[in-house]
Amino acid sequence: MNKFGVLSVLMVLISLFAFFILRGPNADLSLIIIILGSLSLLGIISAVISKRWLSGIVGVLTNGVVLVFVYFLLLAKGIGG
C-alpha cells in the first residue's frame, strides 16, 4: 500500500473513532453526518488516487460502507423530525 491507500484506511478508522466519540443521547446528528460523510468522501478519493488495486478496492469498499451508514443516519434524521 502506498501513502494514499494508508490514508484511505486511516479515514475509516478516524470515522469509527469520531462516531463513538460523538454518539449519545444529546448528539448533534447533523454534525455527525457532516463529519462522517466528508471523511468517507475523502477516503474514497484517496483510494482512487492510490492507483493500486488492493488499496483501491479495500479503501472504496470500507469507505463505501461508512457512506451507506451515513445515508441511513440521514434517513433516520428525516424520519425522526
C-alpha positions as CSV (number, residue, x, y, z in Angstrom):
1,M,0.0,0.0,0.0
2,N,1.2,3.5,-0.8
3,K,0.5,6.6,1.2
4,F,-2.9,7.3,-0.3
5,G,-4.0,3.7,0.4
6,V,-3.0,4.0,4.0
7,L,-4.7,7.4,4.2
8,S,-7.9,5.8,2.9
9,V,-7.9,3.1,5.5
10,L,-7.0,5.8,8.1
11,M,-10.1,7.7,7.1
12,V,-12.3,4.7,8.0
13,L,-10.6,4.4,11.4
14,I,-11.0,8.1,12.1
15,S,-14.7,7.8,11.1
16,L,-15.2,5.0,13.6
17,F,-13.5,6.8,16.4
18,A,-15.4,10.0,15.6
19,F,-18.7,8.1,15.7
20,F,-18.0,6.6,19.0
21,I,-16.9,9.9,20.5
22,L,-19.8,11.9,19.2
23,R,-22.7,9.5,19.9
24,G,-25.0,9.8,22.8
25,P,-28.5,10.9,23.8
26,N,-27.8,14.6,23.1
27,A,-25.7,14.0,20.0
28,D,-26.0,16.6,17.2
29,L,-26.9,14.3,14.3
30,S,-26.2,16.9,11.6
31,L,-22.7,17.3,12.8
32,I,-22.1,13.5,12.8
33,I,-23.5,13.3,9.3
34,I,-21.3,16.1,8.0
35,I,-18.1,14.7,9.7
36,L,-18.6,11.1,8.7
37,G,-19.7,11.9,5.1
38,S,-16.8,14.2,4.5
39,L,-14.3,11.7,5.9
40,S,-15.8,9.0,3.8
41,L,-15.6,11.0,0.6
42,L,-12.0,12.0,1.3
43,G,-11.2,8.3,1.9
44,I,-12.8,7.3,-1.4
45,I,-11.0,10.0,-3.3
46,S,-7.6,9.0,-1.8
47,A,-8.4,5.3,-2.6
48,V,-8.9,6.2,-6.2
49,I,-5.8,8.3,-6.3
50,S,-3.7,5.5,-4.8
51,K,-3.7,3.6,-8.2
52,R,-3.1,0.3,-6.5
53,W,-5.7,-2.4,-6.9
54,L,-5.7,-3.7,-3.4
55,S,-5.7,-0.4,-1.6
56,G,-8.2,1.0,-4.1
57,I,-10.7,-1.9,-3.6
58,V,-10.3,-2.0,0.2
59,G,-10.5,1.8,0.5
60,V,-13.5,2.2,-1.7
61,L,-15.4,-0.7,0.0
62,T,-14.7,0.3,3.6
63,N,-15.4,4.0,2.9
64,G,-18.5,3.0,1.0
65,V,-19.8,1.1,4.0
66,V,-19.3,4.2,6.1
67,L,-21.1,6.3,3.4
68,V,-24.1,3.9,3.4
69,F,-24.2,4.2,7.2
70,V,-24.2,8.0,6.8
71,Y,-27.1,7.6,4.4
72,F,-29.1,5.6,6.9
73,L,-28.3,8.3,9.6
74,L,-29.6,10.9,7.2
75,L,-32.7,8.8,6.6
76,A,-33.3,8.4,10.3
77,K,-32.9,12.1,10.8
78,G,-35.6,12.8,8.2
79,I,-38.0,10.3,9.7
80,G,-37.4,11.4,13.3
81,G,-38.1,15.0,12.6
